[in-house]
Amino acid sequence: MSELPLNLNIDTLTVPEFKEYLPELTAAGGGKISEDARFAKFFAEHPECIDLVRDLEAIADAARSLFDTPAHEPADSVWSNIASKLKQGVTDEESGTPEPEAS
């Protein structure tokens, strides 16, 4: 468990103080304040704060997942086929061969 910011007493913590320290608590707690047992009583007394924390944790998790999931890249064969078709199109234009008409 991480240390709490200086001057923070959970037993006397108010909602405005919690909101003021929330960024610092999130950074120090690895982003999972909702699982920190030290805040259980506070969250029971102030459900709007646990709701806020859970919303922020869900947003942070979603943002992290954007970087965790590798981007879908087409296979090399797709790029080869595109290059081949482009080259074929250039060759057809240079030779004056008409393009087949679309049906």
C-alpha positions in Angstrom: 0.0 0.0 0.0 1.3 3.4 -0.8 1.7 6.3 1.6 -0.9 8.9 1.9 -0.2 12.6 1.0 1.1 14.7 4.0 -1.6 16.3 6.0 -4.3 13.8 4.9 -6.2 12.2 7.7 -8.7 9.7 6.4 -10.7 9.8 9.7 -11.4 13.5 9.3 -11.3 13.7 5.5 -14.0 15.8 3.9 -15.4 15.4 0.4 -13.7 18.7 -0.8 -10.4 17.5 0.6 -10.8 14.1 -1.0 -11.5 15.7 -4.4 -8.4 18.0 -3.9 -6.2 15.0 -3.2 -7.7 12.7 -5.7 -5.1 13.1 -8.4 -2.3 12.6 -5.9 -4.1 9.6 -4.4 -4.6 8.0 -7.8 -1.0 8.4 -8.7 0.3 7.1 -5.4 -2.2 4.2 -5.3 -1.5 2.8 -8.7 -4.9 3.9 -9.9 -7.0 1.6 -7.7 -8.2 3.7 -4.8 -11.5 1.8 -4.8 -9.6 -1.3 -3.6 -7.8 0.5 -0.8 -9.2 -0.7 2.5 -8.1 2.5 4.3 -10.9 4.3 2.4 -13.7 1.8 3.0 -15.3 3.7 5.8 -15.0 7.0 3.9 -16.6 5.5 0.8 -19.4 4.0 2.8 -20.2 7.4 4.2 -19.7 9.2 0.9 -21.0 7.0 -1.9 -20.6 9.9 -4.4 -16.9 9.7 -3.9 -16.6 6.0 -4.6 -18.8 6.5 -7.7 -16.4 9.2 -8.9 -13.4 7.0 -8.2 -14.8 4.1 -10.1 -15.7 6.3 -13.0 -12.1 7.6 -13.1 -10.7 4.1 -12.8 -12.8 2.9 -15.6 -11.7 5.8 -17.8 -8.1 5.2 -17.0 -8.4 1.4 -17.7 -10.1 2.2 -21.0 -7.3 4.7 -21.9 -4.6 2.2 -21.0 -6.3 -0.5 -23.1 -5.9 1.7 -26.2 -2.2 1.3 -25.9 -2.2 -2.3 -24.8 -4.0 -3.7 -27.8 -1.8 -3.8 -30.9 -3.2 -2.0 -33.8 -4.6 -4.3 -36.5 -2.2 -4.3 -39.4 -2.9 -6.0 -42.7 -0.8 -8.9 -43.6 2.3 -8.3 -45.8 0.5 -10.2 -48.7 -2.2 -7.5 -48.7 0.5 -4.8 -49.2 2.1 -6.9 -51.9 -1.2 -7.3 -53.7 -1.9 -3.5 -53.5 1.6 -2.8 -54.9 1.2 -5.3 -57.7 -2.2 -3.9 -58.7 -0.8 -0.3 -58.6 2.2 -1.4 -60.7 -0.2 -3.2 -63.1 -2.3 -0.1 -63.4 0.7 2.1 -64.3 1.9 -0.5 -66.9 -1.5 -0.6 -68.5 -1.7 3.2 -68.7 1.8 3.4 -70.2 1.0 0.8 -72.9 -2.2 2.4 -73.8 -4.1 -0.7 -73.0 -7.7 0.3 -72.1 -8.9 -0.6 -68.6 -11.6 -3.3 -68.6 -15.0 -1.7 -68.1 -16.8 -2.4 -64.9 -20.0 -4.3 -65.2 
